[in-house]
Amino acid sequence: MKVYLERGEVTLMEDAAANLRDKLLIRVLFHLGCRISEALALAIEDIDFARSTVMIQHLKASLKLSCTECGQRIGRSHTFCPKCGVKVTQTQAEQLEHRRQRVLPVDGDTLDMVREYIRRGGPVLRDGKRLIFGINRHRGWQIVKQCAEEAGLPKLVNPETGKIHSISPHRLRDAFSIMAIKQNDSGDGLRLLQEHLGHQSFNTTARYRKISGTEQQEWYRRLWSKKE
């Protein structure tokens, strides 16, 4: 079983796409390394064709739980409030939204595909925005899975749990990240990848080094790099 997708396999998925929209979705997920929610939120107005960049907006929601007696922040597993000691029978929930954005470079071939897609009338007008894809998250997942199956690609195994999964949109983000690590696994390379992916934690980005196998290879190479 394979652990991650390689560039040539993603190309096979593109070629297996039923139409230009599906082909473009595969390409955007891989070439930008973005999340499926970010790809589906992309609008024509987010693309700067002159500068070859795209504005990615990411909305992340989290749930904040607090004690109804003293207002202390508590976790889901708490039985008693760590501040006032009151038994937790009812909590006050508050949904917090974090909106972040980043500007990413886009390669010329992908921009040419977007131009062709616009010329054919692909974008969908919704809430005053010209969305590139105009489909929901479930349909996006279906497209990626169908393209992988049409391309005859095997399922992937999670290196941490050993579980076997069908190819999903996030596996294209993984493929981009591992390709970047293989080309440059230096500290600067990891920092640039962290900024590109929009990771808050460096450790989240660094795990791709282990998945790609470069961490162990580099460790072994350094063992024998000095003369005895």
N, C-alpha and C positions, 0 to 999 in steps of 0.2 A: 504494500500500500504506500502511496505517496504522502508526503507531509505537506507539501506546498506546490502551487502551480509555477511553471516556468514560462518565460516570455513566449516561446514558440507555441505553447499550449493555449495561451490566451489569444494568440493570433488565430488558432484553429477555431476558438469560440466565436471570434469576430466573423470569420468566414462562414460559420454555420448559422449566423443570425438570419432570421426570416425577412427582415426589412432594414432600412437605413436607421430607423429609430433604435431598434434593438442593437444594431451594430455600434451605434454611437454610445449607447449606454455602457456596453462592455468596455469600449475604449476609454470613456471618461472615468469609469471606476478604476481602471488599471493605470492609465497615464497620469491621472491626478492623485491616485492613491487616496481618494476621498471616501467617506462613509456613504451608504446608500441614501440616507436622509439628506445629506448635503447635495448629492447629485440630483435628487428629485426636486430639490428646492431651487436649483439653478435657473436663473432667468436670463434672457438675452441681454438685459441691462447690466448683468454682472460681468459680462465679458468685455474686455478692452482689446479689440482686434489690433489697434495700432501698437500697443505695448506688449501684446502676446501674454496677457495675464487674465486671471479670473478671480473674482471675489467670492470666497467661500464663507457662508454664514452657518454657524452651528448653534442650535438651541438645545441646551441640556437642562432637563428638569430633575429636581431631587425633592425628597420629602423630609421635612424637618419635624421631629416629634419632641414635644416638651410636656413637662408635668403641669397638670391643671392647677396645682396648689401653689407652687413657687415659680413656675416658668422655666425650670432647669431643663437643658437639653438632655434627652435620654435616648437610649438605643432601643431597638425592637426587642432585644432579649432581656431587658431590665424587668425585674419583678418589683423592686423598690426604687424610689427616687434616690439617687446618690447624694442629693443635697439635703432634702427635708425628711427623708426616710419614709414618706407616705407610700403605701402599697399602690402600685400602678394598676389601676383598673380601667382607667379611661385616659387617653392622651389627647393633647391638642395638636393637630396636624397642620402644617403650613407648607404649601408647595412653593419651592424656590426655583426660579428660572435664571439660567446663566446664558447670556447670548455673547458669543465670541465670533470674531471674523478674522480671516487671514487672506492674503493675496498670494496666489500661486502662479508660477510660470506655466505656459502651455506650449507644447510643440506645434510646429507649423502644420504637420499633417492632420492633427486633431482639429485645429482651427479651420482648415480647408473642409473637413468633413462637416463641421458645424455650419459653415457658410452654405454648403450644398444642401444641408438639412433645412436651413432657413429658406433657401431659394425654392424648395419643394413644398413649403408651407407647413412644415412639421410642428413648430412651436404652438402651444395652446394658451389662449388668453384666459386668465383666471384672476379675479380680484385685482384687476388693473395691471397685472404683471404677465409678461410673455414667457411662460414657463417652457423650458426646452422639451421636457418629456411629457408632462401632464398626465402622469399615471400615479397610482398609489404604491405604497411600499410592498404590498403583497404581490402586485403584478411585476414589480421590479425583481423580486426574488424569483418569481416564476420564469422570467426571461433568462436570467443567469443560469438557472438550473437546466432549462430546456436547451440552451446553447451548449452547455457542457455535455449534456447527453447526446445531442446531435453530433458533437465533435468526437464522441466516443472516448471521453476522458474518464479515468477511474475516479472513484471517491477518494477523499482525503482522510487521513488519520490525524487526530489531535495528538501532538507529541507529548503533552502533559498528562492527558487522561487515557489515551489509547483508544478513545471512541472514534468510530468511523462516521463521517458526515458527507452529505452531498455537497457539491460545490455551490457556495453562496456568494453574495456580493462582497462580504468581508474577506473572503479568500482572495479576491482580486486586489484588495488593499494590502493584504499580507504579501502577495506576489510582488507588488511594487516595492514594498519595504525591504524584502529579502534581496531583490535585485539591486537596490540602492546600497545595502550593507555589503554585498559581494563586491561592488565596485569601489566602495570606500568605507572601511570599518574603523577609521580613525576617530578620535574624539570630535574633531570638527565635522566629520561626515555624519556622526550620530547626532550631533547638535542640530545640523541643518535638517536632517530627517525628522527630528523631534518637532522642529518649527513647522515643517511642511505638513506633517500629519496632524498637528494641533494637539499633541500630547502635553498634558500638564506635568506629568512625571517622567523623568529621564529613564527610569527603570522600565516603564511600559515600552519605550522605544528600544532599549537595549536587549530586550528578550528576543528580538528578531535576529540578533547576532548568534544566539545559541541555536535557534531553529535552523538557520542557514548552515551551521556547522563551522563557520569561520572562527568562532571563539576557541574551539578545541584545536583547530588547525594552527591558529596563530600561537597558542600556548605551546604546542609541540615544536613548532618552528623555532621559537625562541630558546627552547631547551638546548638545541644543537647549533645555535647561531654563534656561540663563543668557542674559540679554540681552547682545547685542553692545555 
